[in-house]
Amino acid sequence: MESDRSLYKMITVDTADKCFKMCESYMLQKMAIQHESDEDFGKGWTLVKDEFARQIDRLMKLGRGVAFTSHAVEREIKTRKGIKYDRIMPTMSKQAREILEPIIDIWGYMEYEDDESRVLRIRGDSNFAAGHRLQKHFIGIPSIPMGQTAKEAYNNFVNAFNNSLDITEPHRTIPEKKLTIRRK
């Protein structure tokens, strides 16, 4: 009889935000403090981040596919030249992003083109965070129509991954948003 471990091929962490918060709560309790800043010289922040990294590393070594979800929020970005603009980014904390972003191969942004058509953006720009590190996949595909069913979404994703998605099919592409720049 197979062990329960062999039954699962994919692990989904929903959401990475909550996962980090759980780690943070665990470490605060372990350190017997109320807030990370209660430890001198940033030690609390470092211990929480290190524990989160250690647990994510354990998860990644299980030999399963791992997916992380996060919601999106519009954040103000400020360039070195003082230019400010808004960008849609994951809601997870900076500490969680610093651990997860270097290890994630595909990060997408799902949105509605209209009231019914969903699209998964896999190539980001200055308006939203998305992208992938797969040089031989998703060639020339900035977004993937997700259709009306889970099966259609899966098939479109697999076809896009295999560079066989017909991007001439009649699905609307998302209009590029104007970059809004605010000077200080």
C-alpha positions as CSV (number, residue, x, y, z in Angstrom):
1,M,0.0,0.0,0.0
2,E,1.3,3.4,-0.9
3,S,1.9,6.0,1.8
4,D,-0.2,9.1,2.0
5,R,2.8,11.2,0.9
6,S,2.7,9.6,-2.6
7,L,-1.0,10.7,-3.1
8,Y,-0.1,14.3,-3.4
9,K,1.7,15.8,-6.3
10,M,1.0,19.4,-5.7
11,I,0.9,21.6,-2.6
12,T,-0.8,25.0,-2.6
13,V,-0.2,27.6,0.1
14,D,-3.3,29.7,0.3
15,T,-2.2,32.4,1.1
16,A,1.5,33.1,1.4
17,D,0.4,36.2,3.4
18,K,-1.3,34.0,6.1
19,C,1.6,31.5,6.0
20,F,4.1,34.2,6.9
21,K,1.8,35.6,9.6
22,M,1.5,32.2,11.2
23,C,5.3,31.9,11.2
24,E,5.5,35.4,12.7
25,S,3.0,34.5,15.5
26,Y,4.9,31.2,16.2
27,M,8.3,33.0,16.5
28,L,6.9,35.9,18.6
29,Q,5.5,33.3,21.0
30,K,8.8,31.4,21.0
31,M,10.8,34.5,21.7
32,A,8.2,35.7,24.3
33,I,7.8,39.1,22.8
34,Q,4.9,41.1,21.4
35,H,6.5,42.5,18.2
36,E,9.7,41.8,16.2
37,S,11.0,45.3,17.1
38,D,11.1,44.3,20.8
39,E,14.4,42.5,20.1
40,D,17.5,44.7,19.8
41,F,19.2,45.5,16.5
42,G,16.5,43.9,14.3
43,K,17.1,40.5,15.8
44,G,13.3,39.7,16.0
45,W,12.8,40.5,12.3
46,T,15.8,38.4,11.3
47,L,14.6,35.4,13.4
48,V,11.1,35.5,11.9
49,K,12.5,35.8,8.3
50,D,15.0,33.0,8.9
51,E,12.3,30.7,10.3
52,F,10.0,31.4,7.4
53,A,12.9,30.7,4.9
54,R,13.7,27.4,6.7
55,Q,10.1,26.2,6.6
56,I,9.7,27.2,2.9
57,D,13.0,25.4,2.1
58,R,11.6,22.2,3.8
59,L,8.4,22.5,1.8
60,M,10.3,22.9,-1.5
61,K,12.4,19.8,-0.7
62,L,9.4,17.5,-0.6
63,G,9.7,16.8,-4.3
64,R,6.2,18.1,-5.0
65,G,5.0,21.0,-7.1
66,V,4.4,24.0,-4.9
67,A,2.1,27.0,-5.6
68,F,1.7,30.1,-3.5
69,T,-1.3,32.5,-3.7
70,S,-1.6,36.0,-2.6
71,H,-4.1,38.8,-3.2
72,A,-3.2,42.0,-5.0
73,V,-2.9,45.6,-3.8
74,E,-1.9,48.8,-5.5
75,R,1.3,50.2,-4.0
76,E,3.1,53.4,-4.5
77,I,6.6,52.9,-6.0
78,K,9.3,55.6,-5.8
79,T,12.2,55.5,-8.1
80,R,15.7,56.7,-7.2
81,K,15.0,59.8,-9.2
82,G,12.0,60.6,-7.0
83,I,9.4,59.6,-9.5
84,K,6.3,58.0,-7.9
85,Y,3.8,55.6,-9.6
86,D,1.4,52.9,-8.6
87,R,1.9,49.2,-9.3
88,I,-0.3,46.2,-8.5
89,M,1.7,43.8,-6.4
90,P,1.1,40.9,-4.0
91,T,-0.3,41.8,-0.6
92,M,2.3,39.7,1.2
93,S,4.9,41.4,3.4
94,K,8.3,42.5,2.0
95,Q,10.0,39.9,4.2
96,A,7.8,37.1,2.7
97,R,8.4,38.4,-0.9
98,E,12.2,38.5,-0.2
99,I,12.1,34.7,0.5
100,L,9.6,33.7,-2.1
101,E,10.4,35.8,-5.2
102,P,13.9,34.2,-5.8
103,I,12.5,30.7,-5.8
104,I,9.2,31.1,-7.8
105,D,9.4,30.2,-11.5
106,I,6.0,31.6,-12.6
107,W,4.2,34.5,-10.9
108,G,1.0,35.6,-12.5
109,Y,-1.7,38.2,-12.0
110,M,-5.3,37.1,-12.6
111,E,-7.8,39.7,-13.5
112,Y,-11.1,40.2,-15.3
113,E,-11.0,41.7,-18.8
114,D,-14.7,42.4,-18.5
115,D,-17.4,41.1,-16.2
116,E,-17.0,37.5,-17.4
117,S,-13.6,37.0,-19.1
118,R,-10.6,36.1,-16.8
119,V,-7.1,36.4,-18.0
120,L,-3.8,35.3,-16.4
121,R,-1.1,37.8,-17.0
122,I,2.3,36.2,-17.0
123,R,4.4,39.1,-18.3
124,G,4.4,42.1,-16.0
125,D,5.2,45.7,-16.6
126,S,5.4,48.9,-14.6
127,N,1.7,48.6,-13.8
128,F,1.7,45.1,-12.2
129,A,4.0,42.4,-11.0
130,A,4.0,39.2,-13.1
131,G,6.6,37.1,-15.0
132,H,8.4,33.8,-15.3
133,R,11.9,32.4,-15.6
134,L,11.1,29.8,-18.2
135,Q,13.1,30.6,-21.3
136,K,11.7,27.8,-23.5
137,H,8.0,28.3,-22.5
138,F,5.3,30.9,-22.9
139,I,7.2,32.3,-25.9
140,G,5.5,35.5,-27.1
141,I,2.6,35.0,-24.7
142,P,2.0,37.9,-22.3
143,S,-1.4,36.7,-21.0
144,I,-3.5,33.6,-21.1
145,P,-7.3,33.6,-21.4
146,M,-8.8,31.5,-18.6
147,G,-12.1,30.8,-20.3
148,Q,-15.3,29.9,-18.5
149,T,-14.4,26.6,-16.9
150,A,-11.5,25.1,-14.9
151,K,-10.9,22.7,-17.7
152,E,-10.6,25.4,-20.3
153,A,-8.3,27.4,-18.0
154,Y,-6.1,24.4,-17.5
155,N,-6.0,23.5,-21.2
156,N,-5.1,27.2,-22.1
157,F,-2.4,27.3,-19.5
158,V,-0.8,24.0,-20.7
159,N,-1.0,25.1,-24.3
160,A,0.6,28.4,-23.4
161,F,3.3,26.6,-21.5
162,N,4.0,24.4,-24.5
163,N,4.0,27.4,-26.8
164,S,0.9,26.1,-28.7
165,L,-1.7,28.5,-27.5
166,D,-3.4,30.1,-30.5
167,I,-3.1,33.8,-29.5
168,T,-5.0,34.8,-32.6
169,E,-8.2,33.3,-31.0
170,P,-10.8,35.9,-30.4
171,H,-10.0,36.9,-26.8
172,R,-9.5,40.5,-26.0
173,T,-6.1,41.6,-24.9
174,I,-5.9,43.8,-21.8
175,P,-5.4,47.4,-22.8
176,E,-2.2,48.8,-21.5
177,K,-2.7,51.1,-18.6
178,K,-1.2,54.5,-18.7
179,L,1.7,54.9,-16.3
180,T,0.7,57.6,-13.8
181,I,3.7,59.5,-12.6
182,R,3.5,61.8,-9.7
183,R,6.3,64.2,-8.9
184,K,7.2,65.0,-5.4
